Amino acid sequence: MQFALTVPAIRDRVVQGALKLVVEPIFEADFQPGSYGYRPKRTAHEAVHRVATAIVQCKTRVIDLDLRAYFDTVRHHLLLEKVARRIKDDDVMHLLKLMLKASGKQGVPQGGVISPLLSNIYLTEVDRMLERAKEVTRNGIYTYVEYVRFADDLVVLIDVHPRHAWLLRAVTKRLREEFAKLEVEVNEEKSRTVDLDCAESFGFLGFDFRRLRSFRKRVWRAHYTPKLKKRTALLRKLKEVFRRYQSQPVDRVVQLINPVLRGWVNYFAVGDSNECFGFVKDWVEKKIRRHLGRSRNRRGFGWKRWSRRWLYEELKLFNGYRVRRAVAPKARPA
């Protein structure tokens, strides 16, 4: 089954935006600390850092759940029940029903302004269950369960100690129970349990996460890099620009690819992206040199004809491949 992306008209987007302004502050008070997707003053980078912190604190057994077509399968009656617990205004509820009905018999319109808020409301009970799991297993300042959710992307991290092995089974069971109540289907093909101590990895928000021992301090740390398929998608997009504009001046090509590079690099400019950035930078530079050579009927990359400094200072090719270093999370004492 395929679902189309619903893009509301401008008038509908204005109405949804106004409704969101009214409803969002009410539900923000209910949302849990581990929820980051499309919330005010919360970013994907903060969600990534929360995962990295948990890995450093020895939470290395990971429940990586994938929800099948989540936005398209939200049950309207369950969502409206959740909203009605906090909203007592009949006009607001009627307007919300009309918006949901416009997207079909179930699901929320993925192109809608208010859709991310509604998707968070729908999964708040799952977050609350995970918060309770953290608290009932807490030992002083130490917690043995951590979770991070960004819209429908969820990972749960469990402490590595053998005495907490039961937690992995218990949390997995409770998660499936909560999703069953919401009639949300877990994609079994893409869902799995990962053990970072066995050199396994998992993906979250476009990053590949691993656990490595640093060479200098000989301590375990979180290692996260852009997923290969994200890098491949970027290069494919840039390659299409070079192909379509191969007869255009190089300045025009640079104007087109710079915003694409800037946006991609700004998102992945955390963690251990330096090696990936180096690959992308070298690839783009060679493509630009090829473009220059073809315009002059010359072969090769023109290493002597066009210096690297000329490419970045005169041609203004994007050169902001810098990783922003966050404060390293402290490991939990043994």
C-alpha positions in Angstrom: 0.0 0.0 0.0 1.3 3.5 -0.9 0.4 6.7 0.8 0.6 10.1 -0.8 2.1 13.2 0.9 -0.8 15.6 1.7 0.1 19.2 1.1 -2.6 21.6 2.4 -3.5 24.7 0.6 -2.3 28.1 1.9 -5.6 28.8 3.6 -5.6 25.4 5.3 -2.0 25.9 6.5 -3.0 29.3 8.0 -5.9 27.7 9.9 -3.7 24.8 11.1 -1.0 27.2 12.2 -3.5 29.2 14.2 -4.9 26.1 15.9 -1.4 24.9 16.7 -0.6 28.2 18.4 -3.6 27.6 20.7 -3.1 23.9 21.4 0.7 23.4 21.5 1.4 25.2 24.8 -1.3 23.1 26.5 0.3 19.8 25.4 3.9 20.9 25.9 3.3 20.6 29.6 2.5 16.9 29.0 5.3 16.0 26.8 8.2 14.0 28.3 12.0 14.9 28.4 12.9 12.1 25.9 10.7 13.5 23.2 12.5 15.9 20.8 10.7 15.8 17.4 9.3 19.2 16.2 9.1 20.7 19.7 9.9 24.3 20.5 13.6 24.9 21.5 14.4 21.3 20.9 16.7 20.0 18.1 17.8 16.8 16.5 21.3 17.5 17.6 20.2 17.5 21.2 18.5 14.1 20.6 21.7 12.8 19.1 23.7 14.0 22.1 21.3 12.3 24.5 21.9 9.0 22.8 25.7 9.5 22.8 25.6 10.4 26.5 23.6 7.2 27.3 26.2 5.1 25.4 29.1 6.6 27.4 27.2 5.7 30.6 27.3 2.0 29.6 23.7 1.8 28.3 24.8 -0.3 25.3 21.9 -2.7 24.8 19.7 -0.9 22.3 16.1 -1.5 21.3 15.8 0.0 17.8 12.2 0.0 16.8 10.8 1.0 13.5 7.1 1.9 13.1 5.4 0.9 9.9 3.8 3.9 8.1 3.2 5.6 11.4 1.8 8.9 10.2 -0.6 7.1 7.8 -2.0 4.8 10.5 -2.8 7.1 13.4 -6.4 6.2 14.5 -8.6 9.3 14.6 -10.8 8.2 17.4 -7.9 7.4 19.7 -6.1 10.7 18.9 -9.3 12.7 19.4 -9.8 11.0 22.8 -6.3 12.1 23.9 -6.9 15.6 22.7 -10.3 15.8 24.4 -8.8 15.1 27.8 -7.1 18.5 27.7 -9.2 20.5 25.3 -12.8 21.2 26.4 -13.7 23.6 23.6 -16.2 22.1 21.2 -15.3 24.5 18.3 -11.6 23.5 18.5 -12.5 19.8 18.6 -14.9 20.2 15.6 -12.1 22.0 13.6 -9.6 19.3 14.4 -12.1 16.5 13.3 -12.5 18.3 10.0 -8.7 18.5 9.5 -8.3 14.8 10.2 -11.2 13.8 8.0 -9.6 15.6 5.1 -6.7 13.2 5.3 -8.8 10.1 5.0 -10.3 7.6 7.5 -7.0 7.3 9.4 -3.6 9.0 9.6 -2.5 12.6 9.9 -1.6 14.7 6.9 2.2 14.6 6.7 2.4 18.0 5.0 0.2 19.6 7.6 1.5 22.3 10.0 -0.2 20.7 13.0 0.6 17.1 12.1 3.9 16.8 14.0 2.2 18.1 17.2 -0.7 15.5 16.7 1.9 12.7 16.2 3.6 13.7 19.5 0.3 13.7 21.3 -0.5 10.2 20.0 2.8 8.7 21.3 3.0 10.6 24.7 1.8 7.5 26.6 4.7 5.5 25.2 7.1 8.2 26.5 5.4 8.2 29.9 5.8 4.4 30.2 9.5 4.8 29.4 9.9 7.6 32.0 8.3 5.3 34.6 10.7 2.5 33.6 13.6 4.9 34.2 12.3 6.0 37.6 11.4 2.6 39.1 14.8 1.2 38.2 16.8 4.2 39.3 19.6 3.8 41.8 20.3 7.2 43.3 21.6 9.4 40.6 22.1 6.5 38.2 19.5 5.4 35.7 19.7 2.1 33.8 17.2 2.9 31.1 17.3 5.8 28.6 15.2 6.6 25.6 15.1 9.2 22.8 12.2 9.7 20.5 12.1 12.1 17.5 8.6 11.8 16.0 8.3 8.2 15.0 12.0 7.4 15.4 12.6 5.7 18.8 15.6 4.1 20.5 15.8 2.7 24.0 19.1 2.1 25.6 19.6 -0.4 28.5 22.5 -0.8 30.9 25.0 -3.4 30.0 25.4 -5.1 33.4 24.1 -8.7 33.5 21.8 -8.0 36.4 19.8 -5.6 34.1 19.3 -8.2 31.4 15.7 -8.5 32.5 15.1 -4.9 31.7 15.7 -5.5 28.0 13.0 -8.1 27.9 10.6 -6.2 30.1 10.9 -2.9 28.2 10.5 -4.6 24.9 7.4 -6.3 26.1 5.9 -3.1 27.5 6.7 -1.2 24.3 4.9 -3.7 22.2 1.9 -3.5 24.5 1.7 0.3 24.3 2.0 0.2 20.5 -0.7 -2.4 20.4 -3.1 -0.2 22.4 -2.5 2.6 19.8 -2.9 0.1 16.9 0.5 1.1 15.7 2.3 -1.7 13.8 6.0 -2.4 14.5 8.0 -3.1 11.4 9.6 -6.4 12.3 12.0 -6.4 9.4 13.6 -3.2 10.4 13.3 -3.5 14.2 16.1 -5.2 16.2 18.0 -5.4 19.4 21.6 -4.2 19.2 24.5 -5.0 21.5 27.2 -2.3 21.1 29.6 -4.3 23.1 29.7 -6.8 20.3 30.8 -4.2 17.8 27.3 -3.8 16.4 25.8 -0.5 15.4 22.4 1.2 15.0 21.0 4.1 13.1 19.2 7.1 14.5 18.3 10.5 12.8 20.7 9.8 9.9 23.7 8.8 12.1 25.3 5.4 12.6 26.1 4.9 16.3 28.9 2.6 17.6 30.9 2.3 20.8 34.7 2.6 20.4 37.6 2.8 22.8 39.6 6.0 22.4 43.3 5.5 21.6 44.6 8.3 23.9 42.6 7.9 27.2 41.6 4.2 26.6 38.0 4.9 27.6 34.9 3.9 25.8 33.1 6.6 23.9 30.2 7.0 21.5 31.2 7.1 17.8 28.6 8.5 15.4 28.9 9.3 11.7 26.6 10.1 8.8 24.9 7.0 7.5 26.3 5.8 4.2 22.9 6.1 2.5 22.7 9.8 3.6 26.1 10.5 2.0 25.1 8.6 -1.2 21.8 10.6 -1.4 23.8 13.9 -1.2 26.2 12.9 -3.9 23.4 11.7 -6.1 21.7 15.1 -5.7 24.8 17.0 -6.5 25.6 14.8 -9.5 22.3 15.6 -10.9 23.1 19.3 -10.7 26.4 18.8 -12.4 24.7 16.8 -15.2 21.8 19.2 -15.8 24.1 22.3 -15.8 27.2 20.9 -17.5 27.0 23.6 -20.2 26.5 26.4 -17.7 29.3 28.6 -16.3 30.9 27.2 -13.2 29.7 30.2 -11.1 26.1 29.1 -11.8 26.9 25.5 -10.7 28.5 26.8 -7.5 25.5 28.9 -6.7 23.3 25.8 -7.0 25.4 23.3 -5.0 26.5 25.6 -2.2 23.1 25.8 -0.4 22.8 22.0 -0.7 26.2 21.4 0.8 25.7 24.0 3.5 22.4 22.5 4.7 23.7 18.9 4.7 27.0 19.7 6.5 25.3 21.9 9.1 23.0 19.0 10.0 25.8 16.4 10.2 28.4 18.8 11.8 28.5 16.8 15.1 30.1 13.7 16.3 32.7 12.0 14.2 31.9 13.4 10.7 35.4 14.6 9.8 36.3 11.6 7.6 32.9 11.7 5.8 33.3 15.5 5.3 36.7 15.0 3.8 35.3 12.5 1.3 32.5 14.9 0.3 34.8 17.9 0.0 37.3 15.9 -2.2 34.5 14.6 -4.4 32.9 18.0 -4.9 36.3 19.6 -5.7 37.0 17.0 -8.3 33.6 17.5 -9.9 34.2 21.3 -10.1 37.6 20.7 -11.7 36.1 18.4 -14.2 33.5 21.0 -15.0 36.1 23.6 -15.5 38.2 21.3 -17.7 35.3 20.4 -20.0 34.4 24.1 -20.6 38.0 24.5 -21.9 38.2 21.2 -23.7 40.9 20.0 -21.3 41.4 16.7 -19.6 42.4 15.9 -16.1 41.6 17.9 -12.9 43.8 20.9 -13.5 45.7 20.7 -10.3 48.3 23.3 -11.4 45.9 25.5 -13.4 43.3 26.0 -10.6 44.7 26.1 -7.1 42.6 25.0 -4.1 42.8 28.5 -2.7 41.3 29.9 -6.0 38.4 27.5 -5.8 37.4 28.5 -2.3 38.3 32.2 -2.2 37.7 33.4 -5.7 35.0 30.9 -7.0 33.4 30.9 -3.5 32.9 27.1 -3.4 31.5 26.1 -0.1 34.2 25.3 2.4 32.5 25.1 5.8 33.3 21.4 6.6 33.8 21.8 10.3 32.5 19.6 13.1 31.1 21.4 16.1 32.4 19.7 19.3 29.9 19.4 22.1 31.0 18.9 25.7 31.9 15.3 26.1 29.5 13.4 28.4 31.1 11.9 31.5 31.1 8.2 32.0 29.3 6.6 34.9 31.7 5.4 37.6 32.1 1.6 37.8 
